[in-house]
Amino acid sequence: MSTNGAGLLSQPVERAPVIMEQAACSRRRLLAAVAAIAAGGFARSSLGAGNANEIVLGMSLPLTGVLGSTAQGFREGTRIAFEDMNVAGGVHGRKIRVELMDDRFDRDLVVRNAKAMLDQGVLCLFGFMGTPGILAVSALVNERQVPLIGAVSGAPATKDPTNKFVFIVRTSFSKEAENAVNVGVITGMKVWGVVYQDDGQGKAALAGVADRSGASYVDTMIVGHGRRIIR
């Protein structure tokens, strides 16, 4: 994160902590959604199959670039999950195969990848990552009425209910920050040092910290582009 701010929050422990549910069910729900579509819930003729034995999903991730390490972890988790599903028999005997493309966290490349995979006849798009690309591809999937399932972004703009074909699996940045504070409250933390990205994403997370803790700012600092704040 090249542009950051730092704030010191004085946090009174006044409210009982509420810990979010563990995300173990998220993977099951995600796989269930893919299985439901593959089982015949979507009106694309003979899609998702290179042959009668497989279902093909289209996936674009920033495997290189600033989100490379995160995307590679997501890819590996996806591979393991679908391997488990295929070993268990797939979807009505059809195995799931994922066509993967690298978008380098480039919004225009995300859209080009999505168009290419849709033109090839994938059943649906799956597991895109990053707010700019997800927002850019939303219009495409809504126009073609093909779902994007398991997209990863915490930005409120990606959760627009009018995007009926976009299904986000990540909670909001502010909710993530709020639950991080919950853990701190349990362990007795009373003073918070917050380093945040000086943009909409970072400010949403910072608001989640303040909202959960009832904290007030002691000081803030903006760090310019390209400067390191941790050495």
TAVEN-V163679 format. One record per residue. N is the residue number from 1. RES is the residue in one letter. OMEGA is omega in radians with two decimals (* if undefined). NEAR is the number of other ideal C-beta (glycine too) atoms within 12 Angstrom. Layout:
BEGIN
n=N res=RES omega=OMEGA near=NEAR
n=N res=RES omega=OMEGA near=NEAR
END
This chain:
BEGIN
n=1 res=M omega=-2.95 near=22
n=2 res=S omega=3.08 near=16
n=3 res=T omega=-3.02 near=22
n=4 res=N omega=2.96 near=28
n=5 res=G omega=3.09 near=26
n=6 res=A omega=3.11 near=26
n=7 res=G omega=3.07 near=32
n=8 res=L omega=-3.08 near=22
n=9 res=L omega=3.03 near=32
n=10 res=S omega=-2.91 near=21
n=11 res=Q omega=3.06 near=31
n=12 res=P omega=3.11 near=17
n=13 res=V omega=-3.05 near=22
n=14 res=E omega=-3.06 near=12
n=15 res=R omega=3.10 near=17
n=16 res=A omega=-3.13 near=10
n=17 res=P omega=3.07 near=22
n=18 res=V omega=-3.09 near=15
n=19 res=I omega=-3.12 near=18
n=20 res=M omega=3.12 near=22
n=21 res=E omega=3.08 near=12
n=22 res=Q omega=-3.02 near=10
n=23 res=A omega=-3.12 near=17
n=24 res=A omega=-3.12 near=10
n=25 res=C omega=-3.09 near=13
n=26 res=S omega=3.13 near=22
n=27 res=R omega=-3.14 near=23
n=28 res=R omega=3.14 near=17
n=29 res=R omega=-3.14 near=19
n=30 res=L omega=3.12 near=31
n=31 res=L omega=3.11 near=32
n=32 res=A omega=3.12 near=21
n=33 res=A omega=3.11 near=29
n=34 res=V omega=-3.12 near=42
n=35 res=A omega=-3.13 near=31
n=36 res=A omega=3.12 near=21
n=37 res=I omega=-3.12 near=32
n=38 res=A omega=-3.09 near=36
n=39 res=A omega=3.04 near=19
n=40 res=G omega=-3.09 near=18
n=41 res=G omega=-3.09 near=19
n=42 res=F omega=-2.99 near=27
n=43 res=A omega=2.94 near=14
n=44 res=R omega=-2.99 near=26
n=45 res=S omega=3.09 near=10
n=46 res=S omega=-3.09 near=16
n=47 res=L omega=2.99 near=31
n=48 res=G omega=-3.10 near=41
n=49 res=A omega=2.94 near=26
n=50 res=G omega=3.03 near=21
n=51 res=N omega=-3.07 near=12
n=52 res=A omega=-3.06 near=13
n=53 res=N omega=-3.08 near=18
n=54 res=E omega=3.08 near=25
n=55 res=I omega=-3.05 near=39
n=56 res=V omega=3.07 near=33
n=57 res=L omega=3.13 near=46
n=58 res=G omega=-3.05 near=43
n=59 res=M omega=3.05 near=39
n=60 res=S omega=-3.12 near=47
n=61 res=L omega=3.06 near=44
n=62 res=P omega=-3.06 near=37
n=63 res=L omega=3.02 near=29
n=64 res=T omega=-3.09 near=19
n=65 res=G omega=-2.97 near=23
n=66 res=V omega=3.14 near=19
n=67 res=L omega=-3.03 near=29
n=68 res=G omega=-3.08 near=20
n=69 res=S omega=3.10 near=17
n=70 res=T omega=-3.12 near=22
n=71 res=A omega=3.13 near=32
n=72 res=Q omega=3.06 near=20
n=73 res=G omega=3.10 near=19
n=74 res=F omega=3.12 near=33
n=75 res=R omega=-3.11 near=31
n=76 res=E omega=3.09 near=19
n=77 res=G omega=3.09 near=26
n=78 res=T omega=3.14 near=33
n=79 res=R omega=-3.13 near=21
n=80 res=I omega=-3.10 near=17
n=81 res=A omega=-3.12 near=29
n=82 res=F omega=3.03 near=34
n=83 res=E omega=3.10 near=18
n=84 res=D omega=-3.13 near=18
n=85 res=M omega=-3.12 near=30
n=86 res=N omega=3.09 near=24
n=87 res=V omega=3.14 near=12
n=88 res=A omega=3.08 near=16
n=89 res=G omega=3.12 near=14
n=90 res=G omega=3.13 near=26
n=91 res=V omega=-3.06 near=31
n=92 res=H omega=3.09 near=19
n=93 res=G omega=-3.14 near=17
n=94 res=R omega=-3.12 near=27
n=95 res=K omega=3.13 near=27
n=96 res=I omega=3.06 near=40
n=97 res=R omega=-3.10 near=30
n=98 res=V omega=3.00 near=38
n=99 res=E omega=-3.02 near=30
n=100 res=L omega=3.08 near=30
n=101 res=M omega=3.11 near=34
n=102 res=D omega=3.11 near=25
n=103 res=D omega=3.06 near=39
n=104 res=R omega=-3.10 near=25
n=105 res=F omega=3.12 near=29
n=106 res=D omega=-3.03 near=24
n=107 res=R omega=-3.11 near=24
n=108 res=D omega=3.12 near=17
n=109 res=L omega=3.05 near=27
n=110 res=V omega=-3.12 near=41
n=111 res=V omega=3.13 near=29
n=112 res=R omega=3.10 near=22
n=113 res=N omega=-3.12 near=35
n=114 res=A omega=3.13 near=43
n=115 res=K omega=-3.12 near=26
n=116 res=A omega=-3.11 near=21
n=117 res=M omega=3.08 near=36
n=118 res=L omega=3.11 near=33
n=119 res=D omega=3.10 near=16
n=120 res=Q omega=3.06 near=20
n=121 res=G omega=3.07 near=22
n=122 res=V omega=3.14 near=42
n=123 res=L omega=3.12 near=42
n=124 res=C omega=3.02 near=42
n=125 res=L omega=-2.99 near=50
n=126 res=F omega=2.87 near=46
n=127 res=G omega=3.07 near=48
n=128 res=F omega=-3.04 near=51
n=129 res=M omega=3.08 near=45
n=130 res=G omega=-3.05 near=37
n=131 res=T omega=-3.08 near=34
n=132 res=P omega=-3.12 near=30
n=133 res=G omega=-3.14 near=41
n=134 res=I omega=3.10 near=43
n=135 res=L omega=-3.10 near=29
n=136 res=A omega=-3.07 near=32
n=137 res=V omega=-3.12 near=42
n=138 res=S omega=-3.13 near=37
n=139 res=A omega=-3.13 near=20
n=140 res=L omega=-3.10 near=32
n=141 res=V omega=3.07 near=37
n=142 res=N omega=3.12 near=21
n=143 res=E omega=-3.10 near=16
n=144 res=R omega=3.13 near=26
n=145 res=Q omega=3.07 near=19
n=146 res=V omega=-3.02 near=34
n=147 res=P omega=2.92 near=40
n=148 res=L omega=-3.02 near=48
n=149 res=I omega=3.04 near=37
n=150 res=G omega=3.09 near=39
n=151 res=A omega=-3.02 near=40
n=152 res=V omega=3.04 near=36
n=153 res=S omega=3.09 near=40
n=154 res=G omega=-3.09 near=31
n=155 res=A omega=3.13 near=32
n=156 res=P omega=-3.08 near=24
n=157 res=A omega=-3.13 near=23
n=158 res=T omega=-3.09 near=35
n=159 res=K omega=3.12 near=26
n=160 res=D omega=-3.09 near=18
n=161 res=P omega=3.09 near=14
n=162 res=T omega=3.05 near=12
n=163 res=N omega=-2.98 near=26
n=164 res=K omega=-3.09 near=15
n=165 res=F omega=3.13 near=30
n=166 res=V omega=-3.08 near=37
n=167 res=F omega=-3.08 near=34
n=168 res=I omega=3.14 near=34
n=169 res=V omega=-3.13 near=32
n=170 res=R omega=3.06 near=29
n=171 res=T omega=-3.09 near=26
n=172 res=S omega=3.10 near=26
n=173 res=F omega=-3.11 near=32
n=174 res=S omega=3.11 near=28
n=175 res=K omega=3.07 near=25
n=176 res=E omega=3.14 near=27
n=177 res=A omega=3.14 near=36
n=178 res=E omega=-3.12 near=32
n=179 res=N omega=3.00 near=29
n=180 res=A omega=3.09 near=29
n=181 res=V omega=3.11 near=37
n=182 res=N omega=3.12 near=26
n=183 res=V omega=3.11 near=21
n=184 res=G omega=3.12 near=26
n=185 res=V omega=3.14 near=27
n=186 res=I omega=-3.09 near=16
n=187 res=T omega=3.02 near=13
n=188 res=G omega=3.13 near=11
n=189 res=M omega=-3.10 near=23
n=190 res=K omega=3.13 near=19
n=191 res=V omega=-3.03 near=18
n=192 res=W omega=2.93 near=32
n=193 res=G omega=-3.04 near=25
n=194 res=V omega=3.00 near=37
n=195 res=V omega=-3.06 near=26
n=196 res=Y omega=3.11 near=35
n=197 res=Q omega=-3.02 near=28
n=198 res=D omega=3.07 near=27
n=199 res=D omega=-3.09 near=21
n=200 res=G omega=3.14 near=23
n=201 res=Q omega=-3.11 near=30
n=202 res=G omega=-3.12 near=31
n=203 res=K omega=3.07 near=26
n=204 res=A omega=3.11 near=31
n=205 res=A omega=3.13 near=36
n=206 res=L omega=3.11 near=37
n=207 res=A omega=3.10 near=28
n=208 res=G omega=3.08 near=32
n=209 res=V omega=-3.09 near=39
n=210 res=A omega=-3.12 near=28
n=211 res=D omega=-3.08 near=23
n=212 res=R omega=-2.99 near=35
n=213 res=S omega=-3.00 near=34
n=214 res=G omega=-3.01 near=19
n=215 res=A omega=3.03 near=32
n=216 res=S omega=-3.11 near=17
n=217 res=Y omega=2.98 near=22
n=218 res=V omega=-3.13 near=17
n=219 res=D omega=3.04 near=14
n=220 res=T omega=3.13 near=22
n=221 res=M omega=3.08 near=20
n=222 res=I omega=3.14 near=21
n=223 res=V omega=-3.03 near=22
n=224 res=G omega=3.13 near=13
n=225 res=H omega=3.04 near=13
n=226 res=G omega=-3.13 near=10
n=227 res=R omega=3.10 near=17
n=228 res=R omega=3.10 near=13
n=229 res=I omega=3.07 near=21
n=230 res=I omega=-3.08 near=10
n=231 res=R omega=* near=4
END
